[in-house]
Amino acid sequence: MTTPIRVGLVGREILASRSPWMHEQEARALGLALSYELVDFTARGLADAELPRVLDKLEAEGFAGVNVTYPFKQKAFELLGRVAPEARLIGAVNTIRFRDRESGGERIGFNTDVVGFADAVRTSLAGASLDSVVQVGAGGGGSATAFALLGVGARRLTLFDASARNAAALVDRLGYAYANREIAVGTEADLAWALRGATGIVNATPLGMAKSPGMPLPPELIEPRHWVADIVYFPLETQLLREAAAKGCRVLDGSAMAVGQAAAAFELFTGRAADRERMLASFRAFSR
């Protein structure tokens, strides 16, 4: 009997994740034996400081690799000696491949969130103006969406984050890669002004998740001319997107980014090309 490929997801509040379903369904369609495990630090009563031990344990148990989500994308990056060029630039990883052949047997980290979000913007927001985008959140997910936005043509990007230090560090990395763009850090007092000149809004914080309800900005600041994107995908319709849709805004939920990054991670784990449309159908079937 073929030994299943063992992979998983490491994070907090992830027991409702669709990742196991998407990966296992895609593997089945390709005739692969694959199991996908959720390693929820909250449900298991683990402290953040135990991340290195958990990764060591999973590798020792024969896992091919893991996906990494909130709040560990930047912490995991700091634990890896080898990371792919795009992940090094972003400063965060969402996928780790153990005993990587291409890196001489070392672990190597990747960031597939960038590809997932960029594809989502290109397809679901085709034709939307990228002249000026306001993004709330400059953590691991926000780093990926910021690079993706500039990669698909955003001319001006203003970042807001509870940690001014995180936002400033991200602006430095973005400026190194995109020296010809306008990239700035905003303060809470600047938010209303920035949104008056913005064409698009991105939520790259956990706010809106089932376990973290709420909005990253006051609803009255959203205008019908804005497009609004959210990286949260549980639930798919966050309060932010509900308020925006009610005002007639174009909205982008977290499904396309979730599927895009999952397909890229699947390919890294298995070496087999994933059918993104099939994975999206699996995602939607699970969401019903």
C-alpha positions as CSV (number, residue, x, y, z in Angstrom):
1,M,0.0,0.0,0.0
2,T,1.3,3.5,-0.9
3,T,2.3,5.5,2.1
4,P,0.1,8.7,2.2
5,I,1.8,12.1,1.8
6,R,1.3,13.8,5.2
7,V,0.9,17.5,5.2
8,G,-0.9,20.0,7.5
9,L,-1.8,23.5,8.6
10,V,-0.2,25.2,11.7
11,G,-2.0,28.2,13.2
12,R,-4.7,29.3,15.7
13,E,-8.5,29.0,15.4
14,I,-8.2,26.9,12.3
15,L,-10.5,24.0,13.0
16,A,-13.0,25.3,10.5
17,S,-10.4,25.5,7.7
18,R,-11.3,24.2,4.3
19,S,-7.6,23.3,3.6
20,P,-7.9,19.6,4.4
21,W,-10.9,19.2,2.2
22,M,-9.3,21.0,-0.8
23,H,-6.0,19.2,-0.6
24,E,-7.4,15.7,0.0
25,Q,-10.0,16.1,-2.7
26,E,-7.4,17.3,-5.2
27,A,-5.1,14.4,-4.3
28,R,-7.9,11.9,-4.7
29,A,-8.7,13.3,-8.2
30,L,-5.0,12.8,-9.1
31,G,-4.8,9.3,-7.7
32,L,-2.6,10.3,-4.8
33,A,-2.8,9.2,-1.2
34,L,-2.6,12.4,0.9
35,S,-3.7,13.2,4.5
36,Y,-4.0,16.8,5.7
37,E,-3.9,17.5,9.5
38,L,-4.9,20.7,11.4
39,V,-2.5,21.7,14.1
40,D,-4.5,24.3,16.0
41,F,-2.4,25.8,18.8
42,T,-5.5,27.1,20.5
43,A,-7.4,23.8,20.5
44,R,-4.3,22.0,21.7
45,G,-3.5,24.5,24.4
46,L,-0.1,25.3,23.0
47,A,1.9,28.5,23.5
48,D,3.3,30.4,20.5
49,A,6.8,29.7,21.8
50,E,6.2,26.0,21.1
51,L,6.3,26.6,17.3
52,P,9.9,25.3,16.9
53,R,9.1,22.1,18.8
54,V,5.9,21.5,16.9
55,L,7.7,21.9,13.5
56,D,10.4,19.5,14.7
57,K,7.8,16.9,15.8
58,L,5.9,17.1,12.5
59,E,9.1,16.6,10.5
60,A,10.1,13.7,12.7
61,E,6.7,12.1,12.1
62,G,7.3,12.1,8.4
63,F,5.3,15.1,7.2
64,A,6.3,16.3,3.8
65,G,5.6,19.9,4.8
66,V,3.0,22.2,6.3
67,N,1.1,25.4,5.6
68,V,1.4,28.2,8.1
69,T,-1.2,30.7,9.0
70,Y,-2.0,33.4,11.6
71,P,-0.2,34.2,13.8
72,F,3.0,32.3,12.6
73,K,3.8,33.4,9.1
74,Q,6.6,35.8,10.2
75,K,7.7,33.7,13.2
76,A,8.1,30.7,10.9
77,F,10.2,32.8,8.5
78,E,12.6,33.6,11.3
79,L,13.1,29.9,12.1
80,L,14.1,28.9,8.6
81,G,17.6,29.0,7.2
82,R,16.4,28.6,3.6
83,V,13.5,30.5,2.1
84,A,12.5,31.1,-1.5
85,P,13.5,34.5,-2.9
86,E,9.9,35.8,-2.9
87,A,9.4,34.8,0.7
88,R,12.6,36.5,1.7
89,L,11.5,39.7,0.1
90,I,8.1,39.5,1.8
91,G,9.5,38.5,5.2
92,A,6.9,35.8,5.8
93,V,6.2,32.2,4.8
94,N,2.9,30.3,4.5
95,T,4.4,27.0,3.2
96,I,7.3,24.9,4.6
97,R,8.7,21.9,2.8
98,F,10.6,19.5,5.0
99,R,13.8,17.7,3.9
100,D,13.7,19.7,0.7
101,R,15.8,18.0,-2.1
102,E,16.5,21.2,-3.9
103,S,18.0,22.8,-0.7
104,G,20.2,19.8,0.2
105,G,17.8,18.3,2.7
106,E,17.1,21.5,4.6
107,R,13.6,22.9,5.3
108,I,12.7,25.6,2.9
109,G,9.9,28.2,3.2
110,F,7.7,29.6,0.5
111,N,5.0,32.3,0.2
112,T,2.2,31.2,-2.1
113,D,-0.2,33.9,-0.7
114,V,1.2,36.4,-3.2
115,V,0.3,34.3,-6.2
116,G,-3.1,33.6,-4.8
117,F,-4.0,37.2,-4.1
118,A,-2.6,38.5,-7.4
119,D,-4.6,36.0,-9.4
120,A,-7.7,36.9,-7.5
121,V,-7.3,40.6,-8.2
122,R,-6.6,40.0,-11.9
123,T,-9.6,37.8,-12.4
124,S,-12.3,39.0,-10.0
125,L,-11.4,42.7,-10.1
126,A,-10.5,42.9,-13.7
127,G,-10.7,46.6,-14.9
128,A,-10.8,48.0,-11.3
129,S,-8.7,51.1,-10.8
130,L,-5.4,50.4,-8.9
131,D,-4.5,54.1,-8.8
132,S,-4.6,54.3,-5.0
133,V,-5.2,51.4,-2.5
134,V,-5.6,51.6,1.2
135,Q,-4.6,48.4,3.0
136,V,-5.3,47.7,6.7
137,G,-2.9,45.1,8.1
138,A,0.9,44.7,7.6
139,G,1.5,41.3,9.2
140,G,2.3,38.1,7.3
141,G,-0.9,38.1,5.2
142,G,-0.6,41.9,4.7
143,S,3.0,41.6,3.4
144,A,1.8,39.1,0.7
145,T,-1.2,41.2,-0.4
146,A,0.9,44.4,-0.5
147,F,3.5,42.8,-2.8
148,A,0.7,41.3,-4.9
149,L,-1.0,44.7,-5.3
150,L,2.1,46.3,-6.5
151,G,2.9,43.4,-8.7
152,V,-0.4,43.7,-10.5
153,G,0.0,47.5,-11.0
154,A,-1.0,49.5,-7.9
155,R,0.5,53.0,-8.3
156,R,-0.1,54.2,-4.7
157,L,-0.4,52.0,-1.6
158,T,-1.0,53.3,1.9
159,L,-0.6,50.9,4.8
160,F,-2.3,51.0,8.2
161,D,-1.4,48.7,11.1
162,A,-1.7,48.7,14.8
163,S,2.1,48.3,14.9
164,A,3.7,51.3,13.2
165,R,7.0,49.4,13.3
166,N,5.6,46.5,11.3
167,A,4.1,48.9,8.7
168,A,7.4,50.8,8.4
169,A,9.4,47.6,8.0
170,L,7.0,46.4,5.2
171,V,7.3,49.8,3.4
172,D,11.0,49.4,3.4
173,R,10.8,46.0,1.8
174,L,8.2,47.2,-0.7
175,G,10.3,50.2,-1.6
176,Y,13.3,48.1,-2.3
177,A,11.3,46.0,-4.9
178,Y,9.1,48.9,-6.2
179,A,11.2,52.0,-6.0
180,N,9.0,53.8,-8.6
181,R,5.7,53.5,-6.6
182,E,4.2,55.7,-3.9
183,I,4.2,53.6,-0.7
184,A,3.4,55.1,2.7
185,V,2.5,54.3,6.3
186,G,-0.7,56.0,7.5
187,T,-1.8,56.7,11.1
188,E,-5.3,56.3,12.5
189,A,-5.8,60.0,12.1
190,D,-5.0,59.7,8.3
191,L,-7.4,57.0,7.5
192,A,-10.4,59.1,6.5
193,W,-8.3,61.3,4.4
194,A,-6.6,58.4,2.7
195,L,-9.9,56.7,1.9
196,R,-11.2,59.9,0.3
197,G,-8.5,59.6,-2.4
198,A,-8.5,55.8,-2.6
199,T,-9.9,53.6,-5.3
200,G,-9.7,50.3,-3.4
201,I,-9.6,48.9,0.1
202,V,-8.0,45.7,1.3
203,N,-8.5,44.1,4.7
204,A,-5.4,42.0,5.6
205,T,-6.2,41.6,9.3
206,P,-8.0,38.8,11.1
207,L,-10.9,41.1,11.8
208,G,-14.0,39.7,10.3
209,M,-13.2,36.1,11.0
210,A,-15.8,34.0,12.9
211,K,-13.6,34.2,16.0
212,S,-12.7,37.8,15.5
213,P,-15.8,39.7,14.4
214,G,-15.8,43.3,13.4
215,M,-14.4,45.7,10.8
216,P,-11.0,47.2,10.2
217,L,-12.4,50.6,9.5
218,P,-15.7,52.6,10.2
219,P,-18.4,51.6,7.6
220,E,-19.2,55.3,6.9
221,L,-15.8,55.7,5.3
222,I,-16.6,53.2,2.5
223,E,-18.0,54.8,-0.6
224,P,-19.8,53.2,-3.6
225,R,-16.8,54.0,-5.9
226,H,-14.4,51.9,-3.8
227,W,-13.7,48.2,-4.6
228,V,-13.2,46.2,-1.4
229,A,-11.2,43.0,-0.8
230,D,-11.0,40.8,2.2
231,I,-8.5,38.0,2.8
232,V,-10.7,36.4,5.5
233,Y,-12.6,33.4,4.1
234,F,-14.4,32.1,7.1
235,P,-17.0,33.5,6.8
236,L,-16.8,34.4,3.1
237,E,-19.1,37.3,3.6
238,T,-17.5,39.4,6.4
239,Q,-19.1,42.4,7.9
240,L,-16.8,44.6,5.8
241,L,-17.9,43.0,2.5
242,R,-21.5,43.0,3.6
243,E,-21.4,46.8,4.3
244,A,-19.5,47.4,1.0
245,A,-21.9,45.4,-1.1
246,A,-24.8,47.2,0.4
247,K,-23.3,50.4,-0.9
248,G,-22.8,49.0,-4.4
249,C,-19.1,48.4,-4.2
250,R,-17.3,45.7,-6.1
251,V,-16.2,43.2,-3.6
252,L,-13.6,40.4,-3.5
253,D,-14.0,37.7,-0.8
254,G,-11.2,35.5,0.5
255,S,-12.0,32.4,-1.6
256,A,-9.9,33.1,-4.7
257,M,-6.8,33.8,-2.6
258,A,-7.4,30.8,-0.4
259,V,-7.7,28.5,-3.4
260,G,-4.8,30.0,-5.3
261,Q,-2.4,29.7,-2.4
262,A,-3.6,26.2,-1.7
263,A,-3.1,25.1,-5.3
264,A,0.5,26.4,-5.3
265,A,1.2,24.8,-1.9
266,F,-0.2,21.5,-3.1
267,E,2.2,21.5,-6.1
268,L,5.1,22.2,-3.7
269,F,4.1,19.3,-1.5
270,T,3.3,16.7,-4.2
271,G,5.2,17.8,-7.3
272,R,2.0,17.5,-9.2
273,A,0.1,20.3,-11.0
274,A,-3.2,21.2,-9.3
275,D,-6.4,22.0,-11.2
276,R,-7.4,25.3,-9.7
277,E,-11.0,25.3,-11.0
278,R,-11.5,21.9,-9.5
279,M,-10.1,23.1,-6.1
280,L,-12.3,26.1,-6.3
281,A,-15.3,23.8,-6.8
282,S,-14.2,21.7,-3.8
283,F,-13.9,24.9,-1.7
284,R,-17.4,26.1,-2.7
285,A,-18.9,22.6,-2.1
286,F,-17.4,22.6,1.4
287,S,-18.7,26.1,2.1
288,R,-22.4,25.3,1.4
